């Protein structure tokens, strides 16, 4: 067995271990050997480490099932939460109430390692290929959790609702239970206006819709309407499931100052005022989520699904050991209609990590999962293949909420890209940028300064990824980031949407070269900065096709980087924008003057420099550069501070413009004209703009 420091179990010959019948003591370590199938039919005390080499079943029952542990490791075995027959086979979804709580620490660990869960032992598998710590459910076997079906995990709001409202009318029939929690997405320029509420009553309405009555009035407006053929509707998602995997969530109910060192944004005050953008003494992330976001530990539950190769040594009772064998382990997880609450371990691991899963015959899936109140990223898929995430409703995470990224299969080895990852119909609400979280003013230079400071709620660096019908609502940075798709690919990136975010789609400047790249089939509305931005390098042709953009500071801004002008290289750089609709200000916008709140613009690379709400621009005619520019670090309204390319071209084909040229009301004619919206621009807007849209 592999030796790991600080209390790792070592199993050399399984016959040496004995199975102890009965209920374990509090914080005792428990091992289920490979020859045992155990059904949880009691309420055990909180455990220390639970190692599952056999099978642990949580079967349907009228009795609430509770299991708490500091570490849970599925080591070649299975954990099943479902309706199971006498042979241990899954025959249906779990019926009843099941909750697994992953503890950040316990008294036994605190006596050795101190109060913080971050000081507890970390364990590794496969020579460091996979690691896990306290508060983690590690899947080196099979995890199957199938909750009661919820039908549609999210739907659209049918009609707008204003602050103070307690009734929502939804598109589509839902069977969400009274007492369940829902999240309503933001629809204005402030990305922190998503709201969580509890269902008081539910009834059907004409046209196949559903009316939901809330136990508490809404604090913000939530919009549903259309303009120029663009459908702009808030989304409403269900956060409650009958199977819950959760962290301790102590900080959600504890006074914020107890958990956080005071800083310039959290002064010690005698009285608090929720909504003043300052997290004050007496406030916490549950009572005032608008101002406060999480405890200082920020250490919740994590699920790690890993693939690795593990070497075993064979030893005899007299202590003599010889070379053994290597076993390849591929974790596999099926989560269906499960709730993951208080997830993620900030700066350590996300809520769900798929790591080095390469066996395509062992596919992992997440369907209709609810994730809420996170302290790190939501779902990270690293160097894996064949993972599907569908219908997830996620509220509050660090950015990116969903990321598909390369990783090394062996420590120190080369990066390997994920392949064939599928993200469909997921909704992510309230994405927090780590560099300004809780008002931290971090001014360090990012290693990828043209990407990381504007990373997307959904970030994709995979091969042959499929992203269909996903929604990013309330990102402190971009909704999506990545390298687009190859030109002509009309199936990989379809029907995705961004609302109430700093930017829509942010092009990955560091992506591999491609003869032709495209951003397609995207909807962005009420984004503060830009709908589509790209400083595109190593590609001669770039297209933006079939996009719908409304109520955005700058609809499309592209810079291309190509041949070296000093060497007289002739390199054609061509942008094409086609078959799209760009709206400056829709009638529904009502000249909103909302701005991003909290600390979204505090970071110096946030680029909150657009003159909105004083001006909207449909297409900014960017530069064709001979080398990488400083854009958008400097104002792109001026120039790109780089030698111009010898050959650049912008083509705009079959694009509909609307809502330009009509300014919002102002106190003077001069100010009104200065705020005029323009369809095309290549310069800073002058103080006075003549009538017209150009």
N, C-alpha and C positions, 0 to 999 in steps of 0.2 A: 504494500500500500504506500501511497505517497505521503511523506512526512511534511506536515505544515506546522509552523510555530504557534504558540499560545493556545494550547488546548485542543488541537485537532484530534479527532478519533483516528485510530490506526487499526484496521482490520487486516490481519495477515492470513489467518485460517479461520473460516467461519465456524468450524466445529468447536472452536474454543469459546464462542459466545453462548450464553444461555438466555432463554426467553423468560422474563419475569412476568408472571400473571398478576393482574390487579391494576388498580388505578395508580398512576405515578404521583409522586409528591410535587409540591410547588417548585417550579424552575428546575426540575429534574430533567436530565437528558434521556431521550427515549429513542430506541432503535427498533424498527420493524424489519426483521430479516427477510431474505428473499423467499423463504418457504412459508411465510405467514400472510394471511389475508385477514385484516382487522377491520371491523365495522365500529364506527364511533357511535356508541349507544349510551354513553354517560357524558357528564359535563366535567371534564378533567380540569384541574387547576392550570394556571399558566405554566407552560413548559419552557425549558431552556432550549436545547437543540432537539429537533425531531428529524431523524434520518429515516427515510422510507426506501428500503431496498425491496420490500415486498409490495403489498397493496393496502392502502387505507381507503375505506369507503365511507362517505357520508351520504346515507340513503334518505329517501323521502320519508317524512314523518310529521306527525302533528306537534311534536315537541321541538322547540327551537334548538338548533345545534350550534354550539359555540366551541371554538378551538383557538387558543392563544399560544404563541410561541415566539421566542426571540429569533430563532433560525429554523427554517424548514428546508430540508434538502431532499429532493426526490432523486435518489442515487440509483438509477437503473430500474426503479419501481414505478408505481402508479398511485396517484391521488385522484379519486373519482368523487365528484359531487353531482349526483343525478339520481333518477330512479333506476335501481339496479336489481336484477333477478338473483336467484339463489346461487347461480354460478358466477356472479360478479360481473355480468354483462349489462351494459347500459341499454335500457329499454324505453327510456323517456326522460323528459326534463325533471329537474328536482322540484318537488312539491313541498312547501313548508317554508321555513325561515332558517337560513344558515349564515353564519358569520365567522370568518377567520380574521383574527387580529394579529398583525406582525408587530412585535414590540421592539422599539429601538434599543432598549436595554432592560435589565432586571437587577434586583438587589445583589445577586451573586456577582454579576459582572461589575456593578458599580463599586463593590468593595475592592475590586482589583484594579479596574481601569478608570474609575471616576464617573462623574455624572453624565458626561456627554456621550451619546451613542457613537459619535465619530471616533472615539478612542477604543472601541471594542475590536476584538480580533476579526481580521479579514481572512477568508479561506480561499484557496485556489485549487483548480482542477486542470489536469492536462498540462502540467509544467508551466502554469501561469496563463494558459490560454483563456481561462474563465475564472472570475473571482466573484465572491459574494460576501456580504457582511450581515450584521444584525438587521432585523427588520426586513429580511429578504426571503422570498420563496424561490429557491433555486431549482430549476427544472433540468435535471440531467437524466430524465426518464420521460414519463407521460403525465400531463395534467389535463384532466377533463372536467369541466364545470359547465353544466347546462341548466340555466335557470328557466323560470316560467316565461313563456313567450310574451313579448310586449307589443307585438305587431310592428307598427312603424315607430322607430326610436325617435324620429323628429319629423315635423311637418312645418308648413309655412303658416304664418299669420294671415288670415283672410282679409281683415280690415284693421286699419290703424287704431291704436289705443293710446290715449294721452295719460300723462302723469296724474295719479289719483284714481285711475281706472282699476276696477277689480274683475272685469269680465273680458275674456279673450275669445274670439271666434276663430277657429282653426280650419284650414283646408284639409279635408279628409276626415274619415272616421277613425278615432282612436279609442282604445279601451283602457286608458291609463287610470289607475285606481285612485280613489279619493284618499288624501293623505300623502300621496306621492309628491316628490319635488320636481319642479321643472325649471329650465333656464330659458329666458327670452333674450335673444341676441340684440346688441346695440345697433342703431341705424343712423346715428349722427356722427359728427367728426370726432367725438370723444370716445375712444375705444373702451373706456371703463364703465359704460352704461349698460352692460349686460346685467340682468337681474335674476336672482333665484327666488322662486316663490313656491308655496304649497297649495295643492289642489283642494278646494273646499267642496266643490260639486262639479258634476260633468253631465252633459246632456247632448243629444243629437239635435242638429238644426237642418233646415232645408238645404238641398243641394249636396248632401253627403258630408257636411261639415260637422264640427263639434264645438260646443260652447263649454268653456272652462271658467269656473268662478274661483277666485283666489281668496285665501285667508287674510291677505294683507294687500293694501293698495300698492300700485306701481309708483316708483319715484321718478321715472323717466318716460318720455314719449317713445313709442315703438311704431315704425312706419310700415305701411303696406300699400303699394300703389304702382302705377306705371307712368312712363313718360317716353315719348318718341319710340314706342314699341319695346322699351326696356322694362322688364318686370323687376320691381324692387320691393321685396317683402321680407320682413323679419322672420327668423326661424324660431321655433319653440321645440325644445328637446326634453325628453324624460331622463331624470337623473337617478331614479329609484329602481332597484332590482331586488329579487328575493334571495339572491346569493350575494354576499358582500365580502370582499377582501379589502382590509383597511389597515392604515397605520393607526398609531395611538391618538393622534390629533389633539394632544394636550393643549398646544398653542392656540387652537381655534377658540377655546373658551377661557383663555388666560389673558389678563391685562397685558397689552402689547409691550409696555415698558418693562414688564417682568422678564421678557424674553429678549429684548433688544437694547443694545447700548444706545443711549441718547446721542443724536447727531443734530446737525443744523436743521434737519427736516422733522425732528421729533423732540421739540423742546419740552421741558418739564413745565406743565401748566397746571393751574389750579382748577381749571374747568375745560372740558373738551367741547368741540363743536364739529360734529361729523359733517363732512362735505367741504371742509376748508382746505383740502389737499395737504394737510399736515396730520401725521399720526401722533396723537397726543396721549398723555397719561390718562388712563381710564377708558381708552378705546382699544379694540382688538379687531382681528381680521374677520370675526364673525359678526360683531355688533356694528362695525363700520368698515366694510370691505372697500368702500370708495377711497379711504385714506390709508388703511393698514392692510398689509398683505403677508401674513404668516409669522410664525414664531422664529426665534433666532436659530433654534436647532434645525428647523426646516428639514426634518428627517422623518419621512413617512415610510409607507410600504413600497416595496419594489418586487417585481417578478423578473427573473433572469432565465431565459430559455437559451441553453448553450449547446454548442457542438464542440467536442474536443477528443483527443486521443489520450488515453491514460495507460501508463505502464504499471504492471503488477509484478511483484517479487514473491516467489514461493519460498516459504520458510517451514522448517520442521520444528517439532516441539523442543528439540535440543538447541534451537537458536541458529542452526545452519541455514543459510539462504542461498538460493541459486537464481539465475536469470529466469524470468517468467514469461509473460506475454503482454501484448498491447491490445487494448480494447477501444474501439471507436464508439463514442457516445454521441447520439443526436437527440437532443431534447425535442419534445413535441407537445404543443399546447392547443387545446380547443376550448375557447371561452365563448359562450353563447348566452346573452342576456344576463351578464354579471356586472356588478357594481364594484369599481375600484376607487375607494375614497382615501383622501389624505395620502396621496401617492408621491413617490419620488424622494430622492435624497440629494439635496442641492449640493453641487460640486462633487458628487460621488456617482450616482446612477439615476437613470430616469425611472418613471413608473413601470414601464415594460421595456425590457431589452431583449431583442433577438440577436444573438451573437454567434457568428460562424456556423449557422445552420445551412449545410450544403447538400444534404440528402433530400432530393426533390420528391422522394417517395414518402417522406415523413413531413407532410405539409402542416404548418401551424395556421390557425385561423382565429380571428377575433370578430365576432358578429354581435351587433346591437349591445355593445358594452358601454357602460356609463363610467366616466372618469371625472372626478371633481376635487377641487381644493388641493392642487398639487404644489409641490415644493421644488420640482425640477422639470425636465422635459417630460412629455407624455409617453410617446412610443418611439423608440429608436430601433431601426432595423439595420444591423451592421454586418457586412460581408456575408449576407445570408441569401437564400434562394427560396422561392415558393411560399412566401408569407402573404396572407390576405387579411386586411383590416377593413371591415365593412360596417357601416351604420353606427360607428362610435360617436357618442355625444361627450365632448370634453369641455369642462369649464375650469379655467384658471390653471395655467401651467407656465413654466419658463419656455422661452423660444429656443428651438423650434418645438411645436407641439407634436408634430410628426416629422421624423427625418429618416432618410434612406441614405446611408453613408458607407464608404469603404472602410475596411479595417484589416489588420494583419491576422492571418490564420495561426501564425506562430509568433512568439515574442521577438520583436525586432525584425520580423519579416516584412516583405513588401505588402502594400495595401491591395486588397482584393475588393472589387466592386460587387454590390448586391445585384441580383438578377431576378427579373420577373416578379417584382413586388407589385401587389395590387392594393390600392387605396380607393375605396368607392363609398360615396354618400356619407362621409364623415363630416361632423360639424365641430369646429374648434372655436371656443369663445374665451376671450381675454387671455392674450399671449403677452407675457411680461419679459422685457429685455433685462438680462442679468446685470449688465453693466450699470444700470441705474435703479436696480431693485431696492426698494426701501430708501430711495433718495441717495444711494451711494454715488458719489461723483468720481467715477473712474475715468481717468484721462490717458491711460496707457494705449499705445499704438497696437491695433489689432494686427495679427500676422497676415490676414487677408483683408486689408482695409477697404477693398472694393466689394466685399461680400458680407463679412461677419457683422459689421455694424448695421446692416439692413437685412439680416437673415429672415427667411420667411416662416410663417406659421407652419407651412408645409415646405420642407426642403428636400430636394431630390438630386442625388449624385449617382443613381443606379443605372443599370443597363436594362432596357426594355421595360421600364416601369409603366404601370397603368394607373392614371389618376382620373377618375370619373366622378362628377357630381359632388365634389368636396366643397365645403364652405369654410372660409376664414373670416371670422367676425370679431373684430376688436384686437388686432395685432399692433403692438407698440412699434413694430417694424413693418416688414412686408407680409402680404398674404401668402405668396408663393415665391420661392427662389429656386433657380436651377438653370439648366442649359436648354430649355425649350425642348423641341422635338425636331427630328430631321424633316426637311421640307417634304411635303406630300404625305406625311403621317397624319391621318385624320382620325385615328382611333385611340391613340395612347393618352392624350390629354383632352378631355371633352367635358364641357358643362361645368367647369369649376368657377367659383364665385368668391369675391372679396368685398367686404363692406366694413366701414368704420375702422380703417387701418391707416397707418402712415403712408404706405405704398401698396400697389397692387401686386405686380410681378417684377421681381428684381433679378436681372440676368446675372448668372455666375460668370464673372470675368475670367475665372481661372479654369473653366471647363475645357475639355479637349477640343482640338480643331475639328471642324466639320465643313464640308463644301457649302452646305446651305442649312441654316437653322431657322426655326420658326416658333413663334408664340401664337397659339391658336385657341379659338373657342373659349374665351375667358370673359367674365363679366366683373367689372369693378365699379363700385359706386360709393360716393362719399369717402374718398381717400384724401388725406390732407395734402400730400406731396404729389405723387405721380401715379398714373395708372399702370404704365409699362415703362420701365427704365432699363437701358442696357448700354454698357460700354463694351462693345462686342469686338473680340479679337480673334484672329486666326480663322476667320470665315469671310468669304468674299461676297456672300449673298445672305441677307437676313430679311425675314418677312414677319409681319404682324397681320394676322388674318382672322376675320370673323370674331372680332372683339366688340364688346359693348361697354362704353365708358361714360359715366355721368357724374357731375358734381365733384370734379377733381381739380386740384390746382393746375397740374399739367397732365394732359391725357397721355401723350406718348413723347418720350425723349430718348433718342438713340444717338450714341456716338460710335463710330466704327474706327477700328485701328488696323492699319495695313502697311503698305510699302514704305520704305525709308526715303523720305523726300531728299535728304542730303546726298543719298547715293543715286538719285534720279530713278529709283525703282518705279515702274509703272504697274500699279496694282489696283484693279477695279474694286471699289467698295460700293455695294448697291443695297439700299434699303427699299423695301416695298411694303406699303400699308394698303390693304385692300379689304373690300366687302365688310366694312365695319360701321358702327354708329358711335359718334362722339358728341356728347352733350355738355355744354359749358355749365349752365345752371338750369336744372329742370324746374318746371312749375312747382313740383313737390318740395323743392329744397327750401322755399320760403326765405331765401337769403340768410340761411343759418350762419351764425357767427361763432358757433361752438369751436373750441380748440382742443387739441389733445391735452388731457389732464395728467395729474400726478407728475411723474418724472420722465415721461416719454421723450421729451425734447432736451433733457438735461445733458445727455452725452454729446460731446463736441462733434461726433460723426453721425448725429441723428439727421443732419441736413434739413432742419425745419426752417428753410429759408424762403420757401415760396411766398409770394406776396398775397396769397389767398388769406382772407376772403375778399381782398380788394381786386383780384383779377383771376380769371381762368384762361388757360390756353389749351387749345385742342391738340395741335401738333407743334412741338418745338423742333425747328430744323437744326439738328445737331451737326457736329463737325465730322469730317472724315480725316482722321489723324494718321501721321506716319509712325507714331509711337504712343505708348500709354500716356494718357493725360492725367491731370489732377482732378478731372470731373468725377463725381460731383462735389468734390471737396471745396472747390471755388464755385461761385455762382455760375451755372451754365447759361445764364442769360447773356453773359458777356462773350467769352470765348473759352476754348479748352486748353489754352496755354501749351500748345504743342505745334510742331511744324505741320502744316497742312499736307494732306495726301495730294497726289497729282491727279487723282481720278475718283470722284465720288458722285453718287447719284441717289436722289430720293424720288420715288414714284408713289403717288397717291391715287388709287384706283377704286372707284365705286365706293366711296366713303361718304356717309351722310353726316352732316353737321347740323346741330340744333342748339338753341339756347345761347347763342353768342351775340354780342353786340348790345344786349339789353342789360344795363347795370342795375345793381341794387340801389335803393334809395340812399341818398347822402345829404349832408347838410348844405352843400354848395354845388354849383354846376361844375366847378373845377374838380372837386373831389369825385363827383359822379363820373365825369369823363375819364379821370385817371383810373377808375375801377372798371373800365369797359373790358368786356371779355372778347378774346380774339380767337379765331379758328386756327390761324397760322402765325408763328412768330419766330424771329431769329435774333432778337435784340431785346434789351430791357425795355419795358413799356414806358413810353414817354409820359410826361406830366399831363399832356392833353392829347387825346386820340380823336381823330376826326370820325365822323359818322361812318358806319360800315363795319364789316366783320373782319377785314383783312388788316 
